[in-house]
């Protein structure tokens, strides 16, 4: 069996070395993935595995704390894909719109909002209040910004105040944001979920090309 793993590792190493000058990014279902071209000319999508968290068993002061931890963790696993998408969309939108005029950015965000509504409105409506809280705490923790100000930046102050008022009815304060230590059980859970996102190189190269084109524009 060990020879199988050795041969597999050798094959992967050989593939990587032979294709080191033939690699890039390709877009699949709206997302960018790295690829390599092998010796036969076939394009292979490269899987990038996320980091994993290995931690010692948690200690709890009471049975109630343990049950709350289990509930938070279950909800975190359920909302994790939406948190990943939210961070990816935010980072890409922030990068793509950084040189846009206010009017162009507003138009872009409006179009993006329509697409997101079609994709996420139904599943998000089915979330419980606690699931929603875990989701936006995940996002706030990664972006280091309260949800209120994220909404205000994208949709305007009136919309942000509306959602802050609605959230207040359920005991949520959107202006406060995530603060480590306010909810130690939540901290335990979120420590095990990485939702960070790095912009694909293809986006940075595309933006650089656009900047160069604008610099060379005689007008």
C-alpha positions as CSV (number, residue, x, y, z in Angstrom):
1,X,0.0,0.0,0.0
2,X,2.8,2.4,0.8
3,X,4.2,2.0,-2.7
4,X,0.8,3.1,-4.1
5,X,1.1,6.4,-2.1
6,X,4.7,6.9,-3.2
7,X,3.8,6.4,-6.8
8,X,0.8,8.7,-6.5
9,X,2.9,11.4,-4.9
10,X,5.5,11.0,-7.6
11,X,2.8,11.3,-10.3
12,X,1.4,14.4,-8.8
13,X,4.9,16.0,-8.4
14,X,5.7,15.1,-12.0
15,X,2.4,16.6,-13.2
16,X,3.0,19.8,-11.3
17,X,6.6,20.2,-12.6
18,X,5.7,19.5,-16.2
19,X,2.8,21.9,-16.2
20,X,4.4,24.7,-14.2
21,X,4.5,27.0,-17.2
22,X,1.0,26.1,-18.3
23,X,-1.4,27.2,-15.6
24,X,-4.0,29.9,-15.0
25,X,-7.6,30.4,-13.9
26,X,-10.8,29.5,-15.5
27,X,-14.4,30.6,-14.7
28,X,-16.9,27.9,-13.8
29,X,-20.5,28.8,-12.7
30,X,-19.4,32.3,-11.9
31,X,-16.4,31.3,-9.8
32,X,-12.7,31.2,-10.7
33,X,-10.6,28.0,-10.3
34,X,-6.9,27.4,-11.0
35,X,-6.0,24.9,-13.7
36,X,-3.0,23.2,-15.2
37,X,-2.4,21.7,-18.6
38,X,-0.8,18.2,-18.6
39,X,1.5,16.7,-21.2
40,X,-1.4,15.4,-23.3
41,X,-2.8,18.9,-23.6
42,X,-5.7,18.2,-21.2
43,X,-6.9,21.0,-18.9
44,X,-7.2,19.9,-15.3
45,X,-9.0,21.9,-12.6
46,X,-6.8,22.0,-9.5
47,X,-8.5,21.4,-6.2
48,X,-7.3,23.8,-3.4
49,X,-8.2,22.3,0.0
50,X,-8.9,24.7,2.7
51,X,-7.0,24.7,6.0
52,X,-8.5,22.6,8.7
53,X,-8.7,23.4,12.4
54,X,-7.4,20.9,15.0
55,X,-8.2,21.7,18.6
56,X,-8.4,20.0,21.9
57,X,-11.9,19.2,23.4
58,X,-13.6,22.2,24.8
59,X,-14.4,22.5,28.6
60,X,-17.8,23.8,29.7
61,X,-19.0,25.2,33.0
62,X,-22.4,23.6,32.7
63,X,-24.6,21.3,30.7
64,X,-26.5,24.4,29.3
65,X,-23.2,25.8,27.9
66,X,-22.4,22.5,26.2
67,X,-25.9,22.4,24.7
68,X,-25.5,25.9,23.5
69,X,-22.1,25.1,21.9
70,X,-23.7,22.1,20.1
71,X,-26.5,24.3,18.8
72,X,-24.2,27.1,17.7
73,X,-21.9,24.6,16.0
74,X,-24.7,22.9,14.1
75,X,-26.0,26.2,12.9
76,X,-22.5,27.3,11.9
77,X,-22.1,24.2,9.8
78,X,-25.5,25.0,8.1
79,X,-24.7,28.7,7.4
80,X,-21.0,28.3,6.6
81,X,-21.6,28.0,2.7
82,X,-23.5,31.3,2.8
83,X,-20.8,33.0,4.9
84,X,-18.2,31.8,2.4
85,X,-20.2,33.2,-0.5
86,X,-20.9,36.5,1.3
87,X,-17.2,37.1,2.0
88,X,-16.2,36.2,-1.6
89,X,-18.8,38.5,-3.1
90,X,-17.9,41.3,-0.8
91,X,-14.2,41.1,-1.5
92,X,-14.7,40.8,-5.3
93,X,-17.2,43.7,-5.3
94,X,-14.9,45.8,-3.2
95,X,-12.1,45.2,-5.6
96,X,-14.0,45.5,-8.9
97,X,-15.8,48.7,-7.9
98,X,-12.8,50.5,-6.3
99,X,-12.2,52.7,-9.4
100,X,-15.9,53.1,-10.4
101,X,-17.8,56.3,-10.1
102,X,-20.5,56.5,-7.4
103,X,-23.2,56.1,-10.2
104,X,-21.4,53.1,-11.8
105,X,-20.9,51.4,-8.4
106,X,-24.6,51.9,-7.5
107,X,-25.6,50.4,-10.9
108,X,-23.3,47.4,-10.4
109,X,-24.5,46.8,-6.8
110,X,-28.1,47.0,-7.9
111,X,-27.5,44.3,-10.6
112,X,-25.6,42.2,-8.2
113,X,-28.4,42.5,-5.6
114,X,-30.9,41.1,-8.1
115,X,-28.7,38.1,-8.9
116,X,-28.2,37.4,-5.2
117,X,-31.9,37.7,-4.4
118,X,-32.7,35.1,-6.9
119,X,-30.1,32.7,-5.5
120,X,-30.3,33.2,-1.8
121,X,-33.6,34.7,-0.8
122,X,-35.5,31.4,-0.3
123,X,-32.9,29.6,1.8
124,X,-32.1,32.7,3.9
125,X,-35.8,33.2,4.7
126,X,-35.9,29.7,6.1
127,X,-33.2,30.4,8.7
128,X,-34.1,30.8,12.4
129,X,-33.2,33.9,14.3
130,X,-30.2,32.1,15.9
131,X,-29.0,30.8,12.6
132,X,-29.1,34.3,11.2
133,X,-27.2,35.6,14.2
134,X,-24.5,33.0,13.7
135,X,-24.2,33.9,10.0
136,X,-23.8,37.7,10.5
137,X,-21.4,37.2,13.4
138,X,-19.3,35.0,11.1
139,X,-19.3,37.8,8.5
140,X,-18.6,40.6,11.0
141,X,-15.7,38.7,12.5
142,X,-14.0,38.2,9.1
143,X,-14.6,41.7,7.9
144,X,-14.1,43.4,11.2
145,X,-17.1,45.6,10.5
146,X,-20.6,45.6,12.0
147,X,-23.4,44.5,9.6
148,X,-25.1,47.9,9.9
149,X,-22.2,49.7,8.2
150,X,-21.9,47.0,5.5
151,X,-25.5,47.5,4.7
152,X,-25.1,51.3,4.8
153,X,-22.2,51.2,2.4
154,X,-23.9,49.0,-0.1
155,X,-27.5,50.1,0.2
156,X,-27.5,53.5,1.9
157,X,-28.3,54.8,5.4
158,X,-32.1,54.5,5.1
159,X,-32.0,50.7,4.4
160,X,-29.4,50.2,7.1
161,X,-31.6,52.0,9.7
162,X,-34.6,49.9,8.6
163,X,-32.8,46.6,9.1
164,X,-31.3,47.8,12.4
165,X,-34.8,48.6,13.6
166,X,-36.2,45.2,12.5
167,X,-33.2,43.4,14.1
168,X,-33.8,45.3,17.4
169,X,-37.2,43.7,17.8
170,X,-35.3,40.3,18.0
171,X,-32.7,41.6,20.4
172,X,-29.9,42.1,17.8
173,X,-27.9,45.3,17.7
174,X,-26.5,45.6,14.2
175,X,-24.3,48.6,15.0
176,X,-22.3,46.9,17.7
177,X,-20.6,44.3,15.6
178,X,-18.7,41.2,16.6
179,X,-16.6,41.6,19.8
180,X,-14.6,38.6,21.0
181,X,-15.5,37.8,24.6
182,X,-19.1,39.0,24.5
183,X,-20.3,35.5,23.8
184,X,-17.5,33.0,24.7
185,X,-19.4,30.0,23.4
186,X,-19.8,31.7,20.0
187,X,-16.1,32.4,20.0
188,X,-15.3,28.7,20.5
189,X,-17.4,27.8,17.5
190,X,-16.2,30.5,15.1
191,X,-12.6,29.8,15.9
192,X,-13.1,26.5,14.0
193,X,-14.5,28.1,10.8
194,X,-12.3,29.9,8.3
195,X,-14.2,32.0,5.8
196,X,-11.4,34.1,4.6
197,X,-11.1,34.7,0.8
198,X,-8.2,35.7,-1.4
199,X,-8.8,37.3,-4.7
200,X,-7.9,35.1,-7.7
201,X,-4.9,36.3,-9.6
202,X,-7.0,36.5,-12.7
203,X,-9.1,39.3,-11.2
204,X,-6.1,41.3,-10.2
205,X,-4.6,40.9,-13.6
206,X,-7.8,42.0,-15.3
207,X,-8.1,45.0,-13.1
208,X,-4.4,45.9,-13.9
209,X,-5.1,45.6,-17.6
210,X,-8.1,47.9,-17.4
211,X,-6.0,50.5,-15.5
212,X,-3.3,50.3,-18.1
213,X,-5.8,50.7,-20.9
214,X,-7.3,53.8,-19.2
215,X,-3.8,55.2,-18.8
216,X,-3.1,54.8,-22.5
217,X,-6.4,56.2,-23.6
218,X,-5.7,59.4,-25.5
219,X,-9.0,60.9,-24.4
